[in-house]
Amino acid sequence: MIAVKSKFQNVLSPLITVVGGLTLAMLFASFSDARASDKSDFSLKQHCPPSFEKNAKGHCMLRTMYEFYDSVQNRGVGGTQTSLPDHRDGFTPAQIDLGRFLFFDPLLSKDGSLSCASCHQPDKGFSDDLDRSVGITGEKVTRSAPTLWNVAFLDKFFWDGRADTLEEQAVGPLFDPKEMGNNPQQLLASLRENSVYPGMFKQAFPQSHQIEIAQIATALTAFQTSLISLNSRYDQYAHGFHDALNENEIKGLNIFRSFVARCAECHQPPLFTNSQIAVIGTPEPEGLPFDPGAQVPFNDKRMRGGFKVPTLRNIAKTAPYMHSGGMGSLKEAAEFYTKGRGHAIPEREELLIHWHIWEPNLTDEELDRIVDFLHTLSDESLAPQIPEVLPSGLPAVDAKFAARKQRQKNLSGDKPMPLSSKNNKQMASSINNQQQDNVKEVSGDIYE
């Protein structure tokens, strides 16, 4: 999923070490003209992504089968044919497409080394398969990168629920010194001085005279609201095609929805989340301090150790699990809930465990059936197309970042691989070859 490598990178590499005070983003900005003219005129799309319909005002409105069902009221916990909650849509095709380019462009980071897509990779469920994501400093941040699928339906963002809107969520990582490390002044300068982006912003926001932070947030929000995953085998089953699931998967669904397991009381269909904060008492990985979670932004001791209930959509693609990636498999995560209420609470901690957490005493077979069912929630049919070329000329996720993630995995004992310079070159070559295989442009189209 790596964008085409800039032909200027080899030229710039020795210069970067001697040009003090200039960021990679600013260095590459001066080469945008040649890069852009080689491959694209960067005209933004005028048609909506799949599953969206353009209305008379030119706005993209989401259309799903769930519109034909009633609300969850009087339908029972975990009912299959229930309507979706309110959601964000109504952006223009140009705003969505601009957000797509911004999402994949490392120009948004302090030094041009990583993009939003570095931690939210489409082929990894819009996560990054790390326990905790790696920021611009090369160190792991506090929490894992959650999936972005179906964020249009959510009303709380970040693991601790501290943001109420996608716009607020979108800019948070941009200016976090441990994540993308940028600041508003540099970000605006990078985009305004780029030879391509001002014209793109004018296409998306024709009434505006220059690029502003609010427009960046709106475009990123527009793109994120287009990430819809509602056509899994489970959805086909829910809409009446019962052959979509096999016998074991149906058993798993029934266990999942039962008042014994009680999974669906928090992971409520059809989104498989209730968007609430829950204290469940998950342990931190060894060596990490206890994470107070939602207690901090809400200033409420009752929410100590509380985190947002994540969606289970595409859950098979987003291991490891929990807010700090402490559980490596779906079965391990499911088993946590059957080991006893509060069994993993650290000494000297007093947590108000959510009342849904109890001791269902599920068997290994029942846990296996739940895992079987969770795999039916996978659907990436509307995954956005990764831009072939970015306005900055930078790759969407560079080889250095990919190698850094591999080193982090090696330190964690996960699939060790020698990281000689030869291996790094092979990795970069593999990444670029993969991108070349996936650069055909089609219709469509943050950090936690």
VEXDREN-2710 file (C-alpha; in Angstrom, 1 decimal):
% VEXDREN-2710
k/r/px/py/pz
1/MET/0.0/0.0/0.0
2/ILE/3.0/2.3/-0.3
3/ALA/2.8/5.1/-2.8
4/VAL/5.3/5.3/-5.7
5/LYS/8.7/6.3/-4.4
6/SER/9.7/9.8/-5.4
7/LYS/12.5/9.9/-7.9
8/PHE/14.1/12.7/-6.0
9/GLN/14.6/10.8/-2.8
10/ASN/18.0/9.5/-3.7
11/VAL/19.1/13.0/-4.6
12/LEU/17.8/14.5/-1.4
13/SER/19.1/11.9/1.1
14/PRO/22.6/13.3/1.4
15/LEU/21.4/16.9/1.4
16/ILE/19.0/16.3/4.4
17/THR/21.9/15.7/6.8
18/VAL/23.5/19.1/6.0
19/VAL/20.4/21.4/5.6
20/GLY/19.7/22.5/9.1
21/GLY/16.2/23.7/10.2
22/LEU/14.4/22.5/7.1
23/THR/11.9/19.7/7.3
24/LEU/11.5/16.9/4.8
25/ALA/8.1/18.2/4.0
26/MET/9.5/21.6/3.0
27/LEU/12.3/20.1/1.0
28/PHE/10.0/17.9/-1.0
29/ALA/7.5/20.7/-1.6
30/SER/9.9/22.4/-4.0
31/PHE/9.9/19.2/-6.2
32/SER/6.1/18.9/-6.4
33/ASP/5.8/20.5/-9.8
34/ALA/7.8/17.9/-11.7
35/ARG/6.3/15.0/-9.7
36/ALA/2.7/16.2/-10.2
37/SER/3.1/16.9/-13.9
38/ASP/4.6/13.5/-14.5
39/LYS/1.5/11.6/-13.4
40/SER/-1.7/13.6/-12.7
41/ASP/-3.5/16.9/-12.9
42/PHE/-5.0/16.2/-9.5
43/SER/-8.5/17.0/-10.5
44/LEU/-10.8/15.9/-7.6
45/LYS/-13.6/13.5/-8.3
46/GLN/-17.0/14.8/-9.0
47/HIS/-18.8/11.5/-8.3
48/CYS/-19.6/10.0/-4.8
49/PRO/-17.9/6.9/-3.4
50/PRO/-19.7/3.6/-3.7
51/SER/-22.7/3.3/-1.4
52/PHE/-23.2/7.1/-1.5
53/GLU/-25.7/8.9/-3.7
54/LYS/-25.3/12.5/-4.8
55/ASN/-28.3/14.7/-4.0
56/ALA/-29.6/17.7/-5.8
57/LYS/-27.2/20.0/-3.8
58/GLY/-24.2/17.9/-4.9
59/HIS/-23.7/16.3/-1.5
60/CYS/-22.9/12.6/-1.0
61/MET/-25.6/10.8/1.1
62/LEU/-25.0/7.3/2.5
63/ARG/-27.4/4.5/1.4
64/THR/-27.6/1.1/3.1
65/MET/-30.1/-1.7/3.6
66/TYR/-30.3/-0.9/7.3
67/GLU/-32.4/2.2/6.4
68/PHE/-35.4/-0.1/5.9
69/TYR/-35.4/-1.3/9.5
70/ASP/-36.8/0.2/12.7
71/SER/-34.7/1.6/15.5
72/VAL/-33.2/-0.6/18.2
73/GLN/-36.1/0.3/20.5
74/ASN/-38.4/-2.7/21.1
75/ARG/-36.2/-4.9/18.9
76/GLY/-34.3/-6.8/21.6
77/VAL/-30.7/-6.7/22.4
78/GLY/-28.5/-7.8/19.5
79/GLY/-31.4/-8.0/17.0
80/THR/-30.1/-8.5/13.4
81/GLN/-32.6/-6.2/11.6
82/THR/-32.2/-2.9/13.4
83/SER/-31.5/0.5/12.0
84/LEU/-28.2/2.3/12.3
85/PRO/-27.8/5.3/14.5
86/ASP/-27.5/8.8/13.1
87/HIS/-24.3/9.4/11.1
88/ARG/-22.2/12.0/9.3
89/ASP/-22.5/12.4/5.6
90/GLY/-23.4/15.3/3.2
91/PHE/-19.9/16.2/2.1
92/THR/-19.1/16.9/-1.6
93/PRO/-17.2/14.4/-3.8
94/ALA/-14.3/16.9/-4.0
95/GLN/-14.1/17.2/-0.2
96/ILE/-14.0/13.5/0.2
97/ASP/-11.4/13.1/-2.5
98/LEU/-9.2/15.9/-1.1
99/GLY/-9.4/14.2/2.3
100/ARG/-8.2/11.0/0.7
101/PHE/-5.1/12.6/-0.7
102/LEU/-4.4/14.4/2.7
103/PHE/-4.9/11.1/4.6
104/PHE/-2.1/9.4/2.6
105/ASP/0.3/12.3/2.4
106/PRO/3.3/12.5/4.8
107/LEU/3.5/16.2/4.0
108/LEU/1.1/16.6/7.0
109/SER/3.7/15.4/9.5
110/LYS/6.5/17.5/10.9
111/ASP/9.3/16.0/8.8
112/GLY/7.4/14.2/6.0
113/SER/8.1/10.8/7.4
114/LEU/4.6/9.5/8.1
115/SER/1.0/10.0/7.1
116/CYS/-2.3/9.3/8.7
117/ALA/-2.2/6.0/6.7
118/SER/1.1/5.0/8.5
119/CYS/-1.0/4.0/11.6
120/HIS/-4.3/3.5/9.8
121/GLN/-3.4/1.2/6.9
122/PRO/-6.3/0.0/4.6
123/ASP/-4.9/-3.5/4.3
124/LYS/-4.7/-3.9/8.1
125/GLY/-8.3/-2.9/8.9
126/PHE/-7.3/0.8/9.0
127/SER/-5.0/-0.1/12.0
128/ASP/-1.4/-1.1/11.9
129/ASP/-1.0/-4.6/13.5
130/LEU/1.1/-3.1/16.4
131/ASP/0.2/-3.2/20.0
132/ARG/0.9/0.5/20.2
133/SER/1.6/2.7/17.2
134/VAL/5.0/4.2/16.4
135/GLY/5.0/8.0/16.3
136/ILE/7.3/10.5/14.6
137/THR/10.0/10.1/17.4
138/GLY/10.4/6.4/16.6
139/GLU/8.9/5.4/19.9
140/LYS/5.6/3.8/20.7
141/VAL/2.7/5.9/21.8
142/THR/0.5/5.1/24.7
143/ARG/-2.3/3.3/22.9
144/SER/-3.1/1.3/19.8
145/ALA/-4.5/2.7/16.6
146/PRO/-8.2/1.7/16.3
147/THR/-9.9/1.0/13.1
148/LEU/-11.5/3.8/11.2
149/TRP/-14.2/1.7/9.5
150/ASN/-17.7/3.2/10.2
151/VAL/-16.5/6.1/12.2
152/ALA/-19.3/8.1/10.5
153/PHE/-21.7/6.5/13.1
154/LEU/-19.7/7.3/16.2
155/ASP/-20.1/10.2/18.6
156/LYS/-17.0/9.7/20.7
157/PHE/-13.4/9.5/19.5
158/PHE/-10.0/8.4/20.8
159/TRP/-9.9/5.4/23.2
160/ASP/-10.7/7.7/26.1
161/GLY/-13.6/9.4/24.3
162/ARG/-12.1/12.9/24.7
163/ALA/-13.2/14.2/21.3
164/ASP/-16.9/14.7/20.3
165/THR/-16.4/15.3/16.6
166/LEU/-14.4/13.8/13.8
167/GLU/-13.0/17.2/13.1
168/GLU/-11.5/17.4/16.6
169/GLN/-10.2/13.9/16.2
170/ALA/-8.7/14.5/12.8
171/VAL/-6.4/17.3/13.9
172/GLY/-5.4/15.8/17.3
173/PRO/-2.6/13.5/15.9
174/LEU/-1.4/16.1/13.5
175/PHE/-0.2/18.4/16.3
176/ASP/0.7/15.8/19.0
177/PRO/4.5/15.8/19.4
178/LYS/4.6/12.1/19.9
179/GLU/2.4/11.3/16.8
180/MET/2.8/13.4/13.7
181/GLY/4.6/16.2/15.5
182/ASN/3.5/19.1/13.3
183/ASN/2.2/22.6/14.3
184/PRO/-0.5/24.7/12.6
185/GLN/1.9/27.2/11.2
186/GLN/4.2/24.7/9.5
187/LEU/1.3/22.6/8.2
188/LEU/-0.4/25.6/6.6
189/ALA/2.9/26.8/5.1
190/SER/3.6/23.3/3.7
191/LEU/0.2/23.1/2.0
192/ARG/0.0/26.7/0.9
193/GLU/3.5/26.7/-0.7
194/ASN/2.9/23.4/-2.4
195/SER/2.2/23.9/-6.1
196/VAL/-0.8/21.6/-6.2
197/TYR/-2.7/21.7/-3.0
198/PRO/-4.0/25.3/-3.2
199/GLY/-5.8/24.4/-6.4
200/MET/-7.2/21.2/-4.9
201/PHE/-8.5/23.1/-1.8
202/LYS/-10.1/25.6/-4.2
203/GLN/-11.9/22.8/-5.9
204/ALA/-13.2/21.4/-2.6
205/PHE/-13.9/24.7/-0.9
206/PRO/-14.7/27.2/-3.7
207/GLN/-15.8/30.0/-1.4
208/SER/-12.5/30.1/0.5
209/HIS/-9.6/32.2/-0.5
210/GLN/-6.7/30.2/1.1
211/ILE/-6.1/27.0/3.0
212/GLU/-7.1/27.0/6.7
213/ILE/-6.9/24.4/9.4
214/ALA/-10.7/24.1/9.5
215/GLN/-10.7/23.0/5.8
216/ILE/-8.0/20.4/6.5
217/ALA/-10.2/19.0/9.3
218/THR/-13.3/19.0/7.2
219/ALA/-11.6/17.2/4.3
220/LEU/-10.1/14.5/6.6
221/THR/-13.6/14.1/8.2
222/ALA/-15.2/13.8/4.8
223/PHE/-12.8/11.0/3.8
224/GLN/-13.3/9.2/7.1
225/THR/-17.0/9.2/6.8
226/SER/-16.7/7.4/3.5
227/LEU/-15.1/4.4/5.1
228/ILE/-18.2/2.2/5.2
229/SER/-18.1/-1.5/6.0
230/LEU/-21.6/-2.9/6.0
231/ASN/-21.5/-5.7/3.5
232/SER/-20.0/-8.6/5.4
233/ARG/-21.3/-12.1/5.4
234/TYR/-23.0/-11.3/8.7
235/ASP/-24.8/-8.4/6.9
236/GLN/-26.0/-10.7/4.2
237/TYR/-27.3/-13.1/6.9
238/ALA/-29.0/-10.2/8.7
239/HIS/-30.7/-9.1/5.5
240/GLY/-32.2/-12.6/5.1
241/PHE/-29.6/-14.7/3.2
242/HIS/-29.1/-17.3/5.8
243/ASP/-26.7/-19.4/3.7
244/ALA/-24.2/-16.6/4.1
245/LEU/-23.1/-18.2/7.5
246/ASN/-22.2/-21.8/8.1
247/GLU/-23.4/-23.9/11.1
248/ASN/-20.5/-23.0/13.4
249/GLU/-20.8/-19.3/12.6
250/ILE/-24.5/-19.3/13.4
251/LYS/-23.8/-21.1/16.7
252/GLY/-21.2/-18.4/17.4
253/LEU/-23.7/-15.6/16.6
254/ASN/-26.3/-17.2/18.9
255/ILE/-23.7/-17.5/21.8
256/PHE/-22.6/-13.9/21.1
257/ARG/-26.2/-12.7/21.4
258/SER/-27.2/-14.9/24.3
259/PHE/-27.9/-13.5/27.8
260/VAL/-25.2/-15.9/29.1
261/ALA/-22.3/-14.5/27.1
262/ARG/-23.8/-11.0/26.9
263/CYS/-21.4/-9.9/24.2
264/ALA/-24.1/-8.0/22.2
265/GLU/-25.1/-5.9/25.1
266/CYS/-22.0/-3.7/24.5
267/HIS/-21.0/-4.8/21.0
268/GLN/-24.5/-4.2/19.7
269/PRO/-25.4/-5.0/16.1
270/PRO/-25.4/-3.7/13.5
271/LEU/-22.3/-1.5/14.4
272/PHE/-21.1/-4.0/17.0
273/THR/-20.5/-1.2/19.5
274/ASN/-22.7/1.0/21.6
275/SER/-20.3/3.9/21.5
276/GLN/-20.1/4.1/25.3
277/ILE/-17.2/4.1/27.7
278/ALA/-16.9/0.9/29.7
279/VAL/-14.6/-0.1/32.6
280/ILE/-13.8/-3.8/32.0
281/GLY/-10.5/-4.2/33.9
282/THR/-8.1/-5.2/31.1
283/PRO/-4.5/-5.5/32.2
284/GLU/-1.7/-3.5/30.7
285/PRO/1.1/-5.3/29.0
286/GLU/4.0/-6.1/31.3
287/GLY/6.1/-3.1/32.1
288/LEU/3.5/-0.5/31.3
289/PRO/2.0/1.7/33.9
290/PHE/-1.8/1.6/34.5
291/ASP/-3.7/3.7/32.0
292/PRO/-6.4/5.7/33.7
293/GLY/-8.3/6.1/30.4
294/ALA/-11.5/8.2/30.4
295/GLN/-10.9/9.3/34.0
296/VAL/-8.6/12.0/32.7
297/PRO/-10.7/13.9/30.1
298/PHE/-13.9/13.5/32.0
299/ASN/-12.3/14.2/35.4
300/ASP/-14.4/11.4/36.9
301/LYS/-12.9/8.7/39.2
302/ARG/-15.7/6.4/38.3
303/MET/-14.4/6.2/34.8
304/ARG/-10.9/5.2/35.8
305/GLY/-9.6/2.5/33.5
306/GLY/-12.6/3.1/31.2
307/PHE/-12.2/3.0/27.4
308/LYS/-14.6/3.3/24.4
309/VAL/-16.2/0.1/23.4
310/PRO/-14.6/-0.6/20.0
311/THR/-16.5/-1.8/17.0
312/LEU/-16.0/-5.4/16.1
313/ARG/-16.3/-4.7/12.4
314/ASN/-13.2/-6.1/10.6
315/ILE/-11.9/-7.2/14.0
316/ALA/-10.1/-10.2/12.4
317/LYS/-7.9/-7.7/10.6
318/THR/-6.9/-5.6/13.6
319/ALA/-4.9/-7.7/16.1
320/PRO/-3.5/-7.2/18.7
321/TYR/-6.5/-6.2/20.8
322/MET/-7.5/-3.8/23.6
323/HIS/-6.4/-0.2/24.1
324/SER/-2.7/-1.1/24.5
325/GLY/-2.6/-4.3/22.4
326/GLY/-2.2/-6.6/25.3
327/MET/-4.1/-9.6/23.7
328/GLY/-2.7/-11.2/20.6
329/SER/-5.7/-13.2/19.4
330/LEU/-9.4/-13.1/19.1
331/LYS/-9.7/-16.2/21.4
332/GLU/-7.5/-14.6/24.0
333/ALA/-9.7/-11.4/23.9
334/ALA/-12.9/-13.4/24.1
335/GLU/-11.6/-15.6/26.9
336/PHE/-10.8/-12.5/29.0
337/TYR/-14.5/-12.0/29.6
338/THR/-15.1/-15.5/30.9
339/LYS/-12.3/-15.5/33.5
340/GLY/-14.2/-13.7/36.2
341/ARG/-15.3/-10.1/36.9
342/GLY/-12.3/-7.9/37.7
343/HIS/-9.8/-10.8/37.7
344/ALA/-7.1/-8.8/36.1
345/ILE/-7.4/-5.6/38.1
346/PRO/-3.9/-4.6/39.4
347/GLU/-3.2/-4.5/43.1
348/ARG/-4.0/-1.2/44.8
349/GLU/-6.5/-0.3/42.0
350/GLU/-10.2/0.0/42.7
351/LEU/-12.2/0.1/39.5
352/LEU/-16.0/0.2/39.0
353/ILE/-16.3/-2.7/36.6
354/HIS/-19.2/-2.4/34.1
355/TRP/-22.2/-4.3/35.2
356/HIS/-22.3/-6.3/32.0
357/ILE/-19.0/-8.0/32.9
358/TRP/-19.6/-11.1/34.9
359/GLU/-18.6/-14.9/34.7
360/PRO/-20.3/-16.7/31.9
361/ASN/-18.0/-19.7/32.2
362/LEU/-17.9/-20.3/28.4
363/THR/-16.3/-23.5/27.2
364/ASP/-13.4/-23.7/24.8
365/GLU/-15.8/-24.8/22.1
366/GLU/-18.1/-21.8/22.8
367/LEU/-15.2/-19.5/22.6
368/ASP/-14.1/-21.0/19.3
369/ARG/-17.6/-20.5/17.9
370/ILE/-17.6/-16.9/18.9
371/VAL/-14.3/-16.5/17.1
372/ASP/-15.8/-18.2/14.1
373/PHE/-18.6/-15.7/14.1
374/LEU/-16.3/-12.6/14.5
375/HIS/-14.6/-13.5/11.3
376/THR/-17.9/-13.1/9.5
377/LEU/-17.8/-9.3/10.3
378/SER/-15.0/-8.7/7.8
379/ASP/-15.8/-6.5/4.8
380/GLU/-13.4/-4.4/2.8
381/SER/-15.4/-4.2/-0.4
382/LEU/-15.5/-0.4/-0.2
383/ALA/-11.9/0.2/0.7
384/PRO/-10.6/3.5/-0.8
385/GLN/-8.1/3.5/-3.6
386/ILE/-4.6/4.6/-2.5
387/PRO/-3.4/7.6/-4.6
388/GLU/-0.9/6.6/-7.3
389/VAL/0.9/9.9/-6.8
390/LEU/0.6/12.5/-4.0
391/PRO/0.8/16.3/-4.5
392/SER/3.9/16.3/-2.2
393/GLY/5.8/13.6/-4.2
394/LEU/6.2/11.7/-1.0
395/PRO/5.3/8.0/-0.5
396/ALA/2.1/7.3/1.6
397/VAL/4.1/5.2/4.0
398/ASP/7.8/5.3/3.4
399/ALA/10.2/2.3/3.6
400/LYS/11.9/3.8/6.6
401/PHE/8.7/3.8/8.6
402/ALA/7.9/0.2/7.5
403/ALA/11.4/-0.9/8.6
404/ARG/10.9/0.9/11.9
405/LYS/7.7/-1.0/12.6
406/GLN/9.4/-4.2/11.8
407/ARG/12.2/-3.4/14.3
408/GLN/9.5/-2.7/17.0
409/LYS/7.9/-6.1/16.2
410/ASN/11.3/-7.8/16.5
411/LEU/11.9/-6.2/19.9
412/SER/8.5/-7.6/21.0
413/GLY/9.6/-11.1/19.9
414/ASP/7.1/-11.1/17.0
415/LYS/8.4/-12.9/13.9
416/PRO/12.1/-11.9/14.2
417/MET/13.8/-11.0/11.0
418/PRO/17.4/-9.8/10.6
419/LEU/17.4/-6.1/9.6
420/SER/20.6/-5.7/7.7
421/SER/20.8/-2.9/5.1
422/LYS/20.2/-5.6/2.5
423/ASN/16.9/-6.6/4.2
424/ASN/15.8/-3.0/4.4
425/LYS/16.4/-2.6/0.7
426/GLN/14.5/-5.8/0.0
427/MET/11.7/-4.5/2.2
428/ALA/11.6/-1.2/0.4
429/SER/11.6/-3.0/-3.0
430/SER/8.8/-5.3/-1.9
431/ILE/6.8/-2.3/-0.7
432/ASN/7.2/-0.4/-3.9
433/ASN/6.4/-3.4/-6.0
434/GLN/3.2/-3.9/-4.0
435/GLN/2.3/-0.3/-4.6
436/GLN/2.9/-0.7/-8.3
437/ASP/0.5/-3.6/-8.3
438/ASN/-2.2/-1.5/-6.7
439/VAL/-2.0/1.9/-8.3
440/LYS/-5.0/1.8/-10.7
441/GLU/-7.3/4.6/-9.8
442/VAL/-10.9/3.8/-9.1
443/SER/-13.9/5.6/-7.5
444/GLY/-14.0/6.1/-3.9
445/ASP/-12.8/7.2/-1.4
446/ILE/-6.9/9.2/11.8
447/TYR/-5.5/8.6/14.2
448/GLU/-7.7/7.0/16.6
END
